[in-house]
């Protein structure tokens, strides 16, 4: 099993990897099919199903779908160009993607939120259609946004294409037990094995440049979030808080009376800065999703700025270790809130961050696996119940607490020798089963939990 570090950590746009980035990717893929088709289409239509319908407006799914069909992609997203394109599309009722003739598309009528039918493959389903001059459908494809910006067609999902089918890698572990066995046999760390796998596919130079860019985008996102102010979009009137909290923390530095637990506020503010940027539609890195994007960068920033001996030269080891753990969770369970609740998003992110921190602080592979397990175990059962379908309440604070749990989990693991009662594999399987049994109201539909028990306007 192989999932690249660049699949777990994707540069994209907020507020949601599954509900914003995924539909945009699906639109781009559908345009590629049209470019290869032997006929000429006249127009486009789209329908959103399941969680994409119920929380689509709050997650900007409608906006992302339109932009995807206009040729925009998350990695090269430009907010100003996107805004201009949306204005033109609404006025002209057509999209003009490169390599295709202008295609009729009126967002008011040709993009439909279907609240009645959930598609069978996944909670996040959408159908894209091309029509002829008479309005008859001449090409149709069903796409599933399965979390973290991953998108599969109906056929790919049925064929199990969510797993890697490329050439063999040196360390093809698909469970934590296999990962530890390979580490013991090879004498390598988890990061070293992951690096060897990545190099076997893409080379060392591409890996180093790509990992450096991942951290740069994460760091820039933290900095923007710490400077941002005002009210987040969407109607809840949620105030950005990271800037004010950060200024208070800076003012308190060096004060003898500062409580030791204030370090938790530093961890939280870094994570909240990222997720406030995400909620505002800014550029973030899936880690492993947008809704959980603050945990990993917050823990890295905490380590760099507050832990003696930390060095930026070890950031690749952190990210490679975290990606290895995230790959295990995705392969054996889920990283999708619509599929398994927030345990699959913030819980997975905390496990990844705990593993990464443990690794760069000198943990053995056994201690790293223990750290990941502790962090994930104490997120089990967490629901995904965003108020008004926005990735704001409780998501922003939840990332802050996820970062705190990740650091605590790494610290506990480093106090032991790696032996522990619950294996990471058992914890991941428990998360999968819990997600399967969780009522749909608590899986990113905004039909239960906080989403219906607090005022949302």
C-alpha positions as CSV (number, residue, x, y, z in Angstrom):
1,X,0.0,0.0,0.0
2,X,1.3,3.4,-0.9
3,X,-0.2,6.9,-0.4
4,X,2.2,9.7,-1.2
5,X,2.9,12.5,1.2
6,X,1.6,14.7,-1.5
7,X,-1.7,12.9,-1.5
8,X,-2.1,13.3,2.3
9,X,-0.9,17.0,2.2
10,X,-2.4,18.8,-0.8
11,X,-2.2,22.5,-1.3
12,X,-5.8,23.7,-1.8
13,X,-8.5,26.2,-0.9
14,X,-10.9,26.4,2.0
15,X,-13.3,25.8,3.6
16,X,-13.5,22.0,2.9
17,X,-11.3,19.4,1.2
18,X,-14.3,17.1,0.6
19,X,-16.9,19.7,-0.1
20,X,-14.9,22.5,-1.8
21,X,-11.7,21.0,-3.2
22,X,-13.3,17.6,-4.2
23,X,-16.2,19.1,-6.3
24,X,-13.7,21.4,-8.0
25,X,-11.4,18.5,-8.8
26,X,-14.5,16.5,-10.1
27,X,-15.4,19.4,-12.4
28,X,-11.9,19.5,-13.8
29,X,-11.9,15.7,-14.4
30,X,-15.3,16.0,-16.2
31,X,-13.9,18.7,-18.5
32,X,-11.0,16.3,-19.4
33,X,-13.6,13.7,-20.4
34,X,-15.3,16.3,-22.6
35,X,-12.1,17.3,-24.2
36,X,-11.5,13.7,-25.2
37,X,-15.0,13.0,-26.3
38,X,-15.8,12.5,-30.1
39,X,-18.8,14.9,-29.9
40,X,-19.3,18.5,-29.1
41,X,-21.4,19.4,-26.0
42,X,-23.6,22.4,-25.7
43,X,-24.3,22.7,-22.0
44,X,-23.6,21.3,-18.5
45,X,-25.7,20.3,-15.5
46,X,-24.8,19.1,-12.0
47,X,-26.6,17.6,-9.0
48,X,-25.3,17.4,-5.5
49,X,-26.3,14.6,-3.1
50,X,-26.0,13.5,0.5
51,X,-23.7,15.6,2.6
52,X,-22.7,17.7,-0.4
53,X,-26.4,18.8,-0.6
54,X,-27.1,19.2,3.1
55,X,-24.0,21.3,3.9
56,X,-23.0,22.4,0.4
57,X,-23.8,26.1,0.7
58,X,-22.0,26.4,4.0
59,X,-19.0,24.6,2.5
60,X,-19.1,26.6,-0.7
61,X,-19.8,23.4,-2.7
62,X,-21.9,25.3,-5.2
63,X,-19.2,27.8,-5.8
64,X,-16.6,25.1,-6.1
65,X,-18.6,23.0,-8.5
66,X,-19.2,26.0,-10.8
67,X,-15.5,27.0,-10.7
68,X,-14.5,23.4,-11.4
69,X,-16.7,23.3,-14.5
70,X,-15.1,26.6,-15.5
71,X,-11.6,25.1,-15.4
72,X,-10.4,26.1,-12.0
73,X,-8.3,23.6,-9.8
74,X,-7.5,23.9,-6.1
75,X,-3.7,23.8,-6.5
76,X,-3.7,26.9,-8.8
77,X,-6.6,28.7,-7.3
78,X,-6.7,32.5,-7.5
79,X,-9.4,34.1,-5.5
80,X,-9.6,37.3,-7.6
81,X,-9.8,35.4,-10.9
82,X,-12.4,33.1,-9.4
83,X,-14.6,35.9,-8.2
84,X,-14.4,37.6,-11.7
85,X,-15.2,34.3,-13.4
86,X,-18.3,33.7,-11.1
87,X,-19.6,37.1,-11.9
88,X,-19.3,36.5,-15.6
89,X,-20.9,33.0,-15.4
90,X,-23.9,34.4,-13.6
91,X,-24.3,37.2,-16.2
92,X,-23.6,35.2,-19.3
93,X,-25.0,31.8,-18.1
94,X,-22.1,29.9,-19.6
95,X,-18.7,28.7,-18.7
96,X,-15.6,29.0,-21.0
97,X,-13.0,26.3,-20.0
98,X,-9.8,26.1,-22.0
99,X,-9.9,23.6,-24.9
100,X,-13.7,23.5,-25.1
101,X,-16.3,25.8,-26.8
102,X,-18.5,28.0,-24.5
103,X,-20.9,25.7,-22.6
104,X,-24.3,26.8,-21.4
105,X,-24.5,26.7,-17.6
106,X,-26.9,28.7,-15.5
107,X,-26.0,28.1,-11.8
108,X,-29.5,29.0,-10.7
109,X,-31.1,26.3,-12.8
110,X,-28.4,23.8,-13.8
111,X,-26.9,23.2,-10.4
112,X,-29.3,21.2,-8.2
113,X,-29.1,20.3,-4.5
114,X,-30.8,16.9,-4.3
115,X,-31.9,16.5,-0.6
116,X,-33.9,13.4,-1.4
117,X,-31.4,10.9,-2.8
118,X,-28.1,9.9,-1.3
119,X,-25.9,8.1,-3.8
120,X,-24.9,4.5,-2.9
121,X,-21.1,4.8,-3.0
122,X,-20.4,7.5,-0.4
123,X,-22.1,10.3,1.5
124,X,-20.4,12.9,-0.7
125,X,-21.8,12.2,-4.2
126,X,-22.3,14.4,-7.2
127,X,-23.5,13.8,-10.8
128,X,-22.1,15.9,-13.7
129,X,-23.8,15.9,-17.1
130,X,-23.1,17.3,-20.5
131,X,-26.1,18.1,-22.8
132,X,-26.6,18.6,-26.5
133,X,-28.4,21.6,-28.1
134,X,-31.8,20.1,-27.3
135,X,-30.9,19.7,-23.6
136,X,-30.6,15.9,-23.7
137,X,-27.8,14.3,-21.7
138,X,-25.0,13.0,-23.9
139,X,-22.4,12.3,-21.2
140,X,-22.8,11.7,-17.5
141,X,-20.5,10.7,-14.7
142,X,-21.0,10.1,-10.9
143,X,-18.1,11.3,-8.7
144,X,-17.5,10.7,-5.0
145,X,-15.5,13.1,-2.9
146,X,-14.1,10.6,-0.4
147,X,-12.3,13.0,1.9
148,X,-9.0,15.0,1.9
149,X,-9.6,16.2,-1.7
150,X,-9.6,12.6,-3.1
151,X,-12.2,12.1,-5.8
152,X,-13.3,8.8,-7.4
153,X,-15.7,8.0,-10.2
154,X,-18.4,5.5,-9.5
155,X,-16.5,2.9,-11.5
156,X,-13.2,3.6,-9.8
157,X,-14.9,3.3,-6.4
158,X,-16.5,0.0,-7.3
159,X,-13.1,-1.3,-8.7
160,X,-11.3,-0.4,-5.5
161,X,-9.2,2.4,-7.2
162,X,-9.0,4.2,-3.9
163,X,-5.8,2.1,-3.3
164,X,-2.5,2.4,-5.1
165,X,-1.8,0.2,-8.2
166,X,1.6,1.6,-9.1
167,X,4.9,-0.1,-9.1
168,X,6.2,-1.8,-5.9
169,X,7.8,0.4,-3.2
170,X,10.5,-0.8,-0.8
171,X,8.4,-0.8,2.3
172,X,4.7,-1.5,1.3
173,X,3.2,-1.5,4.8
174,X,-0.6,-1.4,5.0
175,X,-1.0,-1.8,8.7
176,X,0.8,-0.4,11.7
177,X,2.0,-3.9,12.7
178,X,3.6,-4.4,9.3
179,X,5.2,-0.9,9.6
180,X,6.8,-1.8,12.9
181,X,8.0,-5.2,11.6
182,X,9.6,-3.5,8.6
183,X,11.2,-0.9,10.8
184,X,12.7,-3.5,13.1
185,X,13.9,-5.6,10.2
186,X,15.5,-2.7,8.3
187,X,16.7,-0.7,11.2
188,X,15.1,2.4,9.7
189,X,12.8,4.9,11.2
190,X,9.2,5.4,9.9
191,X,10.3,8.6,8.1
192,X,13.3,6.9,6.5
193,X,11.0,4.1,5.1
194,X,8.5,6.6,3.9
195,X,11.2,8.6,2.3
196,X,12.5,5.5,0.5
197,X,9.0,4.8,-0.8
198,X,8.5,8.3,-2.0
199,X,11.9,8.4,-3.8
200,X,11.2,5.1,-5.6
201,X,8.2,6.8,-7.2
202,X,9.2,10.5,-7.7
203,X,12.9,10.9,-7.0
204,X,14.7,12.8,-4.1
205,X,14.7,16.3,-5.6
206,X,11.0,16.4,-6.3
207,X,10.4,15.0,-2.8
208,X,12.5,17.6,-1.1
209,X,11.1,20.5,-3.1
210,X,7.5,19.3,-2.6
211,X,7.9,18.8,1.2
212,X,9.5,22.3,1.5
213,X,6.5,23.8,-0.3
214,X,4.1,22.0,1.9
215,X,5.6,23.5,5.1
216,X,5.9,26.9,3.5
217,X,2.2,27.0,2.6
218,X,1.4,25.8,6.1
219,X,3.6,28.4,7.8
220,X,2.3,31.2,5.6
221,X,-1.2,30.2,6.5
222,X,-0.5,30.4,10.2
223,X,1.1,33.9,9.7
224,X,-1.9,35.1,7.7
225,X,-4.3,33.8,10.3
226,X,-2.4,35.5,13.1
227,X,-2.7,38.8,11.3
228,X,-6.3,38.4,10.1
229,X,-9.2,40.2,11.7
230,X,-12.9,40.8,11.3
231,X,-15.9,38.5,10.8
232,X,-15.8,35.2,9.0
233,X,-18.2,34.8,6.0
234,X,-21.3,32.7,6.1
235,X,-23.8,34.4,8.3
236,X,-22.9,33.1,11.8
237,X,-21.0,36.3,12.5
238,X,-18.1,34.4,14.0
239,X,-15.2,36.7,14.9
240,X,-11.7,35.9,14.1
241,X,-9.9,35.4,17.4
242,X,-6.4,34.2,16.6
243,X,-4.9,37.7,16.2
244,X,-6.2,39.0,19.5
245,X,-5.1,35.9,21.4
246,X,-1.7,35.9,19.8
247,X,-1.2,39.6,20.7
248,X,-2.1,38.8,24.3
249,X,0.3,35.9,24.4
250,X,3.1,38.0,23.0
251,X,2.4,40.7,25.6
252,X,2.6,38.1,28.4
253,X,5.9,36.7,27.3
254,X,8.6,36.9,30.1
255,X,6.1,37.6,32.8
256,X,6.9,35.6,35.9
257,X,3.3,35.1,36.8
258,X,2.2,33.5,33.6
259,X,0.6,30.1,34.3
260,X,2.3,27.0,32.9
261,X,-0.9,26.0,31.1
262,X,-0.6,29.0,28.9
263,X,1.4,26.9,26.5
264,X,-1.9,25.3,25.5
265,X,-3.0,28.7,24.3
266,X,0.0,28.9,22.0
267,X,-0.8,25.5,20.5
268,X,-4.5,26.4,20.1
269,X,-3.8,29.8,18.5
270,X,-1.6,28.4,15.8
271,X,-4.3,25.9,14.9
272,X,-7.1,28.4,15.1
273,X,-5.2,30.8,12.8
274,X,-5.1,28.1,10.1
275,X,-8.7,27.2,10.5
276,X,-9.9,30.8,10.5
277,X,-8.0,31.2,7.2
278,X,-9.7,28.0,5.9
279,X,-13.1,29.2,7.0
280,X,-12.5,32.4,5.0
281,X,-11.7,30.4,1.9
282,X,-8.0,31.0,2.0
283,X,-5.1,28.7,0.9
284,X,-4.4,25.8,3.2
285,X,-2.9,22.4,3.1
286,X,-5.1,19.3,3.7
287,X,-3.7,17.6,6.8
288,X,-5.3,15.2,6.1
289,X,-8.4,17.4,5.4
290,X,-9.3,21.1,5.3
291,X,-11.5,20.8,8.4
292,X,-8.6,19.4,10.3
293,X,-5.9,21.5,8.6
294,X,-4.7,23.3,11.7
295,X,-3.5,20.4,13.8
296,X,-0.4,19.3,12.1
297,X,1.0,22.8,11.3
298,X,0.2,24.0,14.8
299,X,2.2,21.2,16.4
300,X,5.1,21.8,14.0
301,X,5.0,25.5,14.9
302,X,4.8,24.7,18.6
303,X,7.8,22.4,18.3
304,X,9.9,24.9,16.3
305,X,9.1,28.0,18.5
306,X,8.8,26.5,22.0
307,X,10.8,23.2,22.3
308,X,14.5,23.5,22.9
309,X,16.7,21.8,20.2
310,X,14.0,21.9,17.5
311,X,15.3,22.6,14.0
312,X,13.6,23.2,10.7
313,X,15.9,20.5,9.1
314,X,13.7,17.9,10.8
315,X,10.4,19.1,9.4
316,X,10.6,16.6,6.5
317,X,10.8,13.8,9.0
318,X,7.8,15.1,10.8
319,X,5.7,15.4,7.7
320,X,6.8,12.0,6.3
321,X,6.0,10.3,9.6
322,X,2.7,12.0,9.8
323,X,1.9,11.0,6.2
324,X,2.7,7.4,6.9
325,X,0.2,7.3,9.8
326,X,-2.4,9.2,7.8
327,X,-2.1,6.7,5.0
328,X,-2.8,3.9,7.4
329,X,-5.9,5.6,8.7
330,X,-7.2,6.4,5.2
331,X,-6.5,2.9,3.8
332,X,-8.0,1.0,6.8
333,X,-10.8,3.4,7.9
334,X,-11.6,6.9,6.7
335,X,-10.5,10.5,6.8
336,X,-13.9,11.8,5.7
337,X,-16.2,13.5,8.2
338,X,-19.2,12.7,6.0
339,X,-18.3,9.0,6.3
340,X,-17.1,8.6,9.9
341,X,-17.6,11.9,11.8
342,X,-14.9,14.3,13.0
343,X,-13.0,11.4,14.6
344,X,-11.9,10.7,11.0
345,X,-10.8,14.3,10.5
346,X,-9.4,16.0,13.7
347,X,-8.8,12.5,15.2
348,X,-6.7,11.4,12.3
349,X,-4.9,14.8,12.2
350,X,-4.1,14.5,15.9
351,X,-2.7,11.0,15.4
352,X,-0.6,12.2,12.5
353,X,0.7,15.2,14.5
354,X,1.4,13.1,17.6
355,X,3.4,10.6,15.5
356,X,5.4,13.4,13.8
357,X,6.2,15.2,17.0
358,X,7.2,11.9,18.7
359,X,9.5,11.1,15.8
360,X,11.4,14.4,15.7
361,X,11.8,14.3,19.5
362,X,13.7,11.1,19.2
363,X,10.9,8.5,19.6
364,X,11.4,4.9,18.4
365,X,9.0,3.5,15.8
366,X,7.2,1.8,18.6
367,X,6.8,5.0,20.5
368,X,5.6,6.8,17.4
369,X,3.0,4.1,16.8
370,X,2.0,4.5,20.5
371,X,1.7,8.3,20.2
372,X,-0.6,8.0,17.2
373,X,-2.8,5.5,18.9
374,X,-3.2,7.6,22.1
375,X,-4.2,10.6,20.0
376,X,-6.7,8.8,17.9
377,X,-8.1,6.7,20.8
378,X,-9.1,9.9,22.6
379,X,-11.0,11.2,19.6
380,X,-13.1,8.1,19.1
381,X,-16.8,8.8,18.7
382,X,-16.4,12.5,17.8
383,X,-19.3,13.7,15.7
384,X,-19.2,16.1,12.7
385,X,-22.0,18.6,13.4
386,X,-21.0,22.0,11.9
387,X,-23.5,24.7,12.7
388,X,-25.2,26.0,9.5
389,X,-22.9,23.7,7.5
390,X,-20.0,26.1,8.0
391,X,-16.4,24.9,8.9
392,X,-16.4,27.3,11.9
393,X,-18.3,26.1,14.9
394,X,-17.1,23.8,16.5
395,X,-14.3,23.2,13.9
396,X,-12.0,26.0,14.6
397,X,-11.6,25.4,18.3
398,X,-11.7,21.7,17.8
399,X,-8.4,22.0,15.8
400,X,-6.9,23.8,18.8
401,X,-7.8,21.0,21.2
402,X,-6.7,18.5,18.6
403,X,-3.2,20.0,18.6
404,X,-3.1,20.0,22.4
405,X,-4.1,16.3,22.5
406,X,-1.5,15.5,19.9
407,X,1.3,17.1,21.9
408,X,0.1,15.3,25.1
409,X,-0.1,12.0,23.3
410,X,3.5,12.3,22.0
411,X,4.7,13.3,25.4
412,X,3.1,10.3,27.1
413,X,4.5,8.0,24.4
414,X,8.0,9.3,24.9
415,X,7.7,8.6,28.7
416,X,7.2,4.9,27.9
417,X,9.1,2.3,26.0
418,X,6.6,1.8,23.2
419,X,4.7,-1.1,24.7
420,X,1.1,-0.4,25.3
421,X,-2.3,-2.2,25.5
422,X,-4.3,-1.0,22.5
423,X,-2.5,-1.4,19.1
424,X,-2.9,1.4,16.6
425,X,-4.5,-1.0,14.1
426,X,-7.2,-1.9,16.7
427,X,-7.9,1.8,17.3
428,X,-8.2,2.5,13.5
429,X,-10.5,-0.4,13.1
430,X,-12.6,0.8,16.1
431,X,-12.8,4.2,14.4
432,X,-14.0,2.6,11.2
433,X,-16.7,0.6,13.0
434,X,-17.8,3.6,15.1
435,X,-18.1,5.7,11.9
436,X,-20.1,2.9,10.3
437,X,-22.6,2.8,13.2
438,X,-22.8,6.6,13.7
439,X,-26.1,8.1,12.7
440,X,-26.1,10.1,9.5
441,X,-27.3,13.2,11.5
442,X,-23.8,13.4,13.1
443,X,-21.8,12.9,9.9
444,X,-21.5,16.4,8.3
445,X,-25.1,16.8,7.4
446,X,-25.9,19.5,10.0
447,X,-29.0,17.6,11.0
448,X,-28.0,16.8,14.6
449,X,-25.8,17.8,17.5
450,X,-24.6,21.4,17.8
451,X,-26.0,22.1,14.4
452,X,-29.6,21.9,15.7
453,X,-29.1,22.9,19.3
454,X,-27.6,26.3,19.0
455,X,-28.9,29.4,17.1
456,X,-27.4,29.5,13.6
457,X,-28.2,33.0,12.5
